[in-house]
Amino acid sequence: MRCVAIILALSLGAQAMAIEDKELTLNLDFFDVAIGTDCWDLKDNAGEMDRLMAVAAHYGVDRILFRVSICGVVAYHSDVMYTADRSAFADRQGRMLDTGVGNIPSFIPRMALVMEDIDPLRECVEACHRYGMECWAWVTTWDSKYYAPPEEFFQRHPEYTWVSRDGSTHIEGVPCYAYPEVREYRLNQMRELVSEYDIDGIYLSMRSHSSWPYRGVHSQPVADSGARGYGYNAPVVAEYRRRYGIDPREVPYDSLEALRFVQLKAEFFKTWLADVHALTQASGVDLAMNTSLEAADPITAAWMHVPADDLAREHVVDELCIIGGAGMDMNRWRVLADGNLKTTTFTSIHSRPPGEYEKSRDAFRRGLREMLTNPTSDGACFHEFANVYYFSLWDEIAAAAR
């Protein structure tokens, strides 16, 4: 039995035995840790990774989600994707404060220096297994902008990214999975991860740093929001016209026909997910997908739509993770999957607004308690490792059971 469950049982006695064992996951956005100028020791990169994983295991963490995606480049040595190197960060020479992660003073090019010495994903996987934890590759699926240099795939092929209704603009770095070339390119990344690394699973994420319309302003779907105003790529338009006999570019944004357009884009993505699932099953690893409540519904989706109901009902993934707090009620998807689905939650422990660092401690404490008492989930994914590490929140894991 895992450490968290043991602590809970000791503190609550017989009552605790009715509470299911939970999987405690920390999301390791390694980029945030590596660039922190008072966080990472460049003199011994492999040893530093080993130390971090040893501490996490000691305090009862079950799984690490290692974020391989860095907004257009990747944090491992890849022959498929553009690897984080000095050229990717050439115009990021100034120091910055990572406001969401403890206001850590950070220097972005340090990531490239770490990459020149080690393969961070390989070191993390090996260290996790050394200390009895699982390590999953965490991959973002609509997030290929920001640090992507001109040589990166979607920078060279902007035609493969979501295009506006009038065809004049694209959402940079947001792939359209209706193109066979895009599906094959991203599938090749999945093949590389399962063949070259001893990972325990692939965790796919909808989180995106691209320049979505109304980002940071509001999240309601409107005429020119991402979900309804973009994604009018040729294969999507052609399939829509074949099915419904009309052009999706000519339907009102608030009509049933517009919702069908939102669903069709998600259907193409689901086709790719099914291919990934076949690959992971053949490789003996699991596949997870996350989404928010808003994105799971075509009516409320303002960016992409992730068809969570279909994923559960059709068993397209092994795990469904909902962004929205460790106490999220997951019964809807458990029922749709007839109980044959791992359900987890995704919860943030960032310090917001910057400077109010106790909010990270409070959020972690609250999230752990909600995870341990949520009868509808198998565990929670806490975002992110850097906050637990930087603020030394490890003792909260034990305190949550008291």
C-alpha positions in Angstrom: 0.0 0.0 0.0 1.3 3.4 -0.9 2.7 5.9 1.6 -0.3 8.2 1.5 -2.8 5.5 2.2 -0.7 4.1 5.1 -0.5 7.5 6.7 -4.2 8.0 6.3 -5.0 4.6 7.8 -2.7 5.3 10.8 -4.4 8.6 11.5 -8.0 7.7 10.9 -8.0 4.1 12.0 -10.7 1.7 10.8 -12.7 4.4 9.1 -9.8 5.0 6.7 -9.9 1.4 5.4 -13.0 2.3 3.4 -11.1 5.0 1.5 -9.6 3.8 -1.7 -5.9 3.9 -2.2 -5.0 7.0 -4.2 -2.3 7.7 -6.7 -0.3 10.8 -5.8 1.1 12.4 -9.0 3.4 15.4 -9.3 3.6 17.1 -12.6 7.3 17.8 -13.3 7.6 20.7 -15.7 11.3 20.2 -15.8 11.9 23.3 -17.8 10.7 25.5 -14.9 13.1 23.7 -12.5 16.1 23.6 -14.8 16.0 27.4 -15.6 15.7 28.3 -11.9 19.0 29.9 -11.0 18.8 28.8 -7.4 17.2 25.5 -8.0 19.4 23.4 -10.3 23.0 22.4 -10.0 24.6 22.4 -13.4 27.7 20.8 -12.1 26.0 17.4 -11.7 22.8 17.2 -13.7 22.3 13.5 -13.5 22.9 13.6 -9.7 20.5 16.5 -9.3 17.7 14.5 -11.0 18.4 11.5 -8.9 18.2 13.6 -5.7 14.9 15.2 -6.7 13.3 11.8 -7.4 14.7 10.3 -4.3 13.1 13.0 -2.2 9.7 12.7 -4.0 9.7 8.9 -3.5 10.6 9.3 0.2 7.6 11.4 0.8 5.2 9.0 -0.9 4.8 10.3 -4.5 3.6 7.5 -6.8 4.0 9.0 -10.2 5.9 11.7 -12.0 4.5 13.3 -15.1 7.6 14.5 -16.9 6.7 17.3 -19.3 8.6 16.6 -22.5 6.9 19.6 -24.3 8.3 23.1 -24.0 6.0 25.1 -26.2 7.4 24.1 -29.6 10.6 22.2 -28.5 11.1 19.1 -26.4 13.1 18.3 -23.2 14.6 15.0 -24.4 17.0 14.0 -27.2 14.7 13.5 -30.1 15.1 12.5 -33.7 11.5 13.5 -34.5 10.8 16.7 -32.7 12.9 19.9 -32.4 15.0 19.4 -29.3 15.6 22.3 -26.9 18.9 23.7 -27.9 20.7 27.1 -27.7 19.1 28.4 -30.9 15.7 27.8 -29.5 16.4 30.2 -26.7 18.7 32.6 -28.6 16.5 35.6 -28.1 15.8 34.8 -24.4 19.0 36.0 -22.9 17.5 38.2 -20.2 16.8 36.9 -16.7 13.1 36.6 -15.7 11.0 35.9 -12.6 8.8 32.7 -12.8 5.9 34.3 -11.1 3.7 31.2 -10.9 6.5 29.1 -9.4 7.6 31.0 -6.3 8.9 34.0 -8.3 12.0 32.0 -8.9 14.7 34.1 -10.7 15.3 32.1 -13.9 17.5 32.1 -17.0 15.9 30.3 -19.9 19.0 29.3 -21.9 20.1 27.1 -18.9 17.7 24.5 -20.3 19.9 24.1 -23.3 23.0 23.6 -21.1 21.3 20.8 -19.2 20.3 19.2 -22.5 23.9 19.2 -23.7 25.0 17.2 -20.7 22.1 14.7 -20.1 18.9 13.5 -21.6 16.5 14.7 -18.8 13.7 12.4 -19.7 16.0 9.3 -19.6 17.5 10.4 -16.3 14.1 11.0 -14.8 12.7 7.6 -15.9 15.7 5.8 -14.5 15.7 7.6 -11.2 11.9 7.1 -10.8 12.2 3.4 -11.3 15.2 3.3 -9.0 13.0 4.6 -6.2 9.8 2.8 -7.0 7.9 5.5 -8.8 6.3 5.5 -12.3 7.4 8.0 -14.9 5.1 9.1 -17.7 5.9 11.3 -20.7 3.6 14.4 -20.5 3.0 15.7 -24.0 0.9 18.8 -25.0 -1.1 18.4 -28.2 -2.0 22.0 -29.2 1.1 23.8 -28.0 3.8 24.1 -30.6 4.6 27.8 -30.5 6.5 30.2 -28.2 10.0 28.7 -28.2 9.7 27.0 -31.6 12.5 28.2 -33.9 11.9 28.7 -37.7 13.1 25.1 -38.4 10.4 23.5 -36.2 7.7 21.5 -38.1 4.7 23.8 -37.6 6.8 26.9 -38.2 7.8 25.4 -41.5 4.2 24.3 -42.2 1.8 27.0 -40.9 -0.8 25.6 -43.3 -1.2 22.7 -40.9 -2.3 25.0 -38.0 -5.8 26.2 -37.3 -7.0 28.8 -39.8 -9.7 31.4 -39.5 -13.1 31.3 -41.1 -11.9 33.7 -43.9 -8.6 31.9 -44.3 -6.5 35.0 -43.5 -5.0 34.1 -40.1 -3.7 31.0 -38.2 -3.4 30.3 -34.5 0.3 29.7 -34.5 1.5 26.4 -33.1 -2.0 24.8 -32.9 -2.0 21.7 -35.1 -5.0 20.6 -37.1 -5.3 16.8 -36.7 -7.5 16.5 -39.8 -4.3 16.4 -41.9 -2.8 12.9 -42.2 0.6 14.5 -42.2 0.0 16.0 -38.8 -1.3 12.8 -37.3 1.7 10.9 -38.6 4.2 13.4 -37.4 2.8 13.4 -33.9 2.3 9.7 -34.0 6.0 9.4 -34.8 6.8 11.3 -31.6 4.7 8.7 -29.6 6.6 5.9 -31.4 9.9 7.4 -30.4 8.8 7.8 -26.7 7.6 4.3 -26.3 10.5 2.7 -28.2 13.4 4.7 -26.8 12.4 5.3 -23.2 11.2 2.9 -20.5 8.2 5.1 -19.7 5.2 3.8 -17.9 2.7 5.7 -19.9 2.0 8.8 -22.1 -0.1 11.6 -20.6 -1.5 13.9 -23.3 -2.6 17.4 -22.3 -4.8 20.1 -23.9 -2.9 22.9 -22.1 -1.6 25.4 -24.6 0.4 28.6 -24.6 -0.4 29.6 -28.1 -2.1 32.9 -28.9 -5.7 31.8 -28.7 -8.3 34.6 -29.3 -9.4 36.2 -26.0 -6.7 34.4 -24.1 -6.6 36.0 -20.6 -9.7 38.1 -21.4 -12.6 35.6 -21.1 -13.3 31.9 -21.8 -16.7 32.0 -23.3 -17.2 30.8 -26.9 -18.0 33.7 -29.3 -18.0 34.0 -33.1 -14.3 34.3 -33.5 -13.1 32.3 -30.5 -10.8 29.4 -31.2 -13.5 26.7 -31.2 -15.9 28.4 -33.6 -13.7 31.0 -35.3 -10.8 28.8 -36.3 -10.0 25.3 -37.6 -11.5 25.8 -41.0 -8.8 23.8 -42.6 -9.4 22.2 -46.0 -9.9 18.6 -44.8 -12.4 19.7 -42.1 -14.4 21.9 -44.5 -14.4 19.1 -47.1 -15.6 16.5 -44.6 -18.3 18.8 -43.2 -19.6 19.6 -46.7 -19.7 15.8 -47.5 -21.7 15.0 -44.4 -24.0 17.9 -44.1 -24.1 19.4 -47.6 -23.2 23.0 -46.5 -20.1 25.0 -46.0 -19.2 25.4 -42.2 -17.7 28.8 -43.0 -21.2 30.1 -43.8 -23.2 29.0 -40.7 -23.9 31.2 -37.7 -21.5 30.8 -34.8 -24.4 30.1 -32.4 -26.2 27.5 -34.5 -26.5 23.7 -34.2 -24.4 23.6 -37.4 -21.6 25.5 -35.7 -21.6 22.9 -32.8 -21.3 20.1 -35.4 -18.2 21.9 -36.7 -16.7 22.0 -33.2 -17.4 18.3 -32.8 -16.0 17.4 -36.2 -12.6 18.8 -35.3 -12.7 16.8 -32.1 -13.5 13.7 -34.1 -10.4 14.1 -36.2 -8.4 14.4 -33.0 -10.1 11.3 -31.6 -9.0 9.4 -34.7 -5.4 10.3 -33.8 -5.9 9.3 -30.2 -7.2 5.9 -31.2 -4.0 5.4 -33.2 -1.9 6.4 -30.2 -3.8 4.1 -28.0 -3.2 1.2 -30.4 0.5 2.0 -30.2 0.7 2.2 -26.4 -1.3 -1.0 -26.0 1.1 -2.8 -28.3 4.0 -1.4 -26.3 2.5 -2.3 -22.9 2.1 1.2 -21.6 -1.0 3.2 -20.7 -2.4 6.3 -22.3 -4.1 9.3 -20.5 -5.8 12.4 -21.8 -6.7 15.5 -19.9 -9.4 18.1 -20.5 -11.4 20.7 -18.6 -15.1 20.7 -18.1 -15.5 23.5 -20.6 -13.5 21.8 -23.3 -15.3 18.5 -22.7 -18.5 20.1 -23.9 -18.8 21.4 -27.5 -21.2 24.1 -26.3 -18.8 25.6 -23.8 -15.5 24.9 -25.5 -13.8 28.1 -26.4 -10.5 26.7 -27.6 -10.3 23.0 -28.6 -13.0 20.4 -27.8 -11.8 17.2 -26.2 -14.7 14.6 -26.5 -14.3 13.2 -23.0 -17.6 11.4 -23.1 -16.6 9.5 -26.3 -13.2 8.7 -25.0 -14.7 7.1 -21.9 -17.6 5.3 -23.7 -15.4 4.0 -26.5 -12.3 3.2 -24.2 -10.1 5.3 -26.5 -7.8 6.0 -23.5 -6.9 4.2 -20.3 -7.1 7.3 -18.1 -9.2 10.4 -18.2 -7.9 13.4 -16.2 -10.2 16.4 -15.6 -8.7 19.8 -14.9 -10.6 21.5 -12.1 -9.6 20.4 -8.6 -8.9 17.2 -6.7 -12.5 17.0 -5.5 -14.0 16.9 -9.0 -16.9 14.4 -9.3 -15.7 11.9 -11.9 -18.9 9.7 -11.8 -20.1 10.8 -15.2 -17.1 9.2 -17.0 -16.9 6.2 -14.7 -20.5 5.4 -15.7 -19.9 6.0 -19.4 -16.9 3.7 -19.3 -18.8 1.1 -17.3 -16.2 1.3 -14.6 -13.4 0.4 -17.0 -11.5 3.7 -16.8 -8.9 5.2 -14.5 -10.2 8.6 -13.5 -7.8 11.3 -12.1 -8.0 15.0 -11.5 -5.6 17.9 -12.3 -5.2 20.7 -9.8 -3.0 23.7 -9.6 -0.8 24.6 -6.7 0.8 27.7 -8.3 1.2 30.8 -6.2 -1.3 33.3 -7.6 -1.1 36.3 -7.5 2.7 36.4 -7.5 4.1 37.0 -4.1 1.3 35.3 -2.2 3.4 32.2 -1.7 1.3 30.7 1.1 -1.4 30.1 -1.5 0.8 27.3 -2.8 0.9 25.6 0.6 -2.8 26.1 1.2 -3.6 24.8 -2.3 -1.5 21.7 -1.9 -2.9 21.0 1.6 -6.5 21.4 0.3 -5.9 19.4 -2.8 -4.4 16.5 -0.9 -7.3 16.3 1.5 -9.8 16.5 -1.4 -7.9 13.7 -3.2 -8.0 11.4 -0.2 -11.7 11.9 0.4 -12.9 11.9 -3.2 -14.6 8.5 -3.8 -14.9 9.1 -7.5 -11.3 9.4 -8.5 -8.2 7.2 -8.5 -5.9 10.1 -7.6 -4.8 13.6 -8.4 -2.1 15.3 -10.6 -0.7 18.3 -8.8 0.7 21.1 -10.9 3.5 21.4 -10.3 6.6 19.8 -8.8 8.5 23.0 -8.7 6.2 24.5 -6.1 6.5 21.5 -3.8 10.3 21.6 -4.2 10.9 25.3 -4.0 8.6 25.9 -1.0 9.5 22.6 0.6 5.9 21.4 0.9 6.7 17.7 1.3 5.4 17.6 4.9 2.0 18.6 3.7 1.6 15.0 2.3 1.7 13.6 5.8 -0.2 16.5 7.3 -3.1 16.0 4.9 -4.0 12.8 6.7 -4.2 14.3 10.2 
